[in-house]
């Protein structure tokens, strides 16, 4: 009797031990079927809709190619003057304007002019796209807590998911080229634009907004007359962050066929060309510093005058 | 009051998750404390009934937490009521559609705020013109039209400044100009001068009284400062814990405080500078001694009577006709605070 009990206990013990040490996962076959099913479904989807989606992005592609060609075709002295002019307009600092011009001249002297123009074209289009999509999204988020609770986790995913993972479906849909590169850059660079627009609008002084209400302002008058102007410093910080993050993505974008400073860096990694790697890497850093300083100074200037140019 | 411009009728405001479910309990007379403890709702305003006359300054006074700022925000419906009516010129503000309400706020009632609430990115001139631009007047014309008001409040020459470059008093002048520029008949002032230091506050009260002499707007003025209330108010409503506890003109409140709470309130007031002869006189067709206007202050009466070594004086109206008589005894009596309520049952 007791012996039976002891045997039973040992038997159970062995079973439980196995249960706790091995995770009760699904069988290998089920798992393989699951993966195959997902892959097949997406493949079918991309075969069916790939062309339509590509067509949808065509205008963007044309714009990017047009801008790149324009920048490359423009005589270099004109570009230098425009760079210095924009830097001065943004920052109102001669030092920064001359510094920017010198950096560009140096980049050109070391033979990276064309790649730099391609990169600037990509960054400009990516930033425009991020602002055009990110700002309305941020405004929408600021208006509704429910929208915010849906979009915030999506932004978290966009910023933390390994880049190559979301490149996979993009590549399957659109193949290698500029557009997938642009999408990859935007996915990574847009979240700060959305977040900071949302934050900026939510932080607008409640008293001022109440005053606008008391004078009978409608939604449009409140948005363009009060909320956006008062949120401008934060929105500008968002644009600055977006530019920085887009620049950080240049090398990754070059892996899927986007021309620019990233390609030489990639070659340098593959072939251990130290000098090539550093030259192009530093050119990216140079661009980043110029963009950052100019846009930050501009943002600060807006804050000091509290939008002295704004008559809207 | 014959022609009430703004009639506030049975107004209730309950703060909480489900005010509509709590409303019947309030009507049954459940106490404020019980609402908070057992139902987690705050009774913000309770059965407010006030008639605000046209073209006068009506002060609503109360300490912080009394619900006065909540009350004034019901007049232009910045806060939705739980129950009740605010009737202005026969129209119930609470029944207005959002378009009607917008029109009402643009053209009929403007507001001045405790914390100024100016737009920091717009110049003084653009701020003053704000109400007009909201009405749809184009910016250039709006700035031109509001210029007059900036000058009227003493800010000529500061048009190009930004609000942050001005002192508090000057910022509030911009706030006042902004409210006046829309030509609204009703001016809502929410502790408009409370954030200013005493000297500036005094200046601003003076400016307001001067303006009122020519503009005759219907002004609802919120304050926690009794001196201010007595100085500028034609009518005063005293609010405590979301209910009106006394409603009357300043003389009334000083001479006949409705309860101990108000007695406490008025005990530090300089009665000599608030109480007017008309309040103290006994009616008479003939009287001898020095003559006083009906609006003369008690302080002056005492000095004059004392110097003239007579016991009584005559009260005359604007045309010099004797309407009453005032004795030294009454005057001295009036300087002392009323003991405890003789007339306390007049109010709930």
Interface residues (C-beta under 8 A of the other chain):
Chain A: X205 X207 X208 X210 X211 X212 X213 X214 X215 X216 X217 X218 X221 X225 X226 X229 X230 X232 X305 X306 X307 X308 X310 X311
Chain B: X76 X78 X101 X102 X103 X104 X105 X106 X107 X110 X111 X113 X115 X116 X117 X118 X119 X120 X121 X122 X123 X126 X130 X131 X133 X134 X135 X139 X162 X164 X178 X182 X188
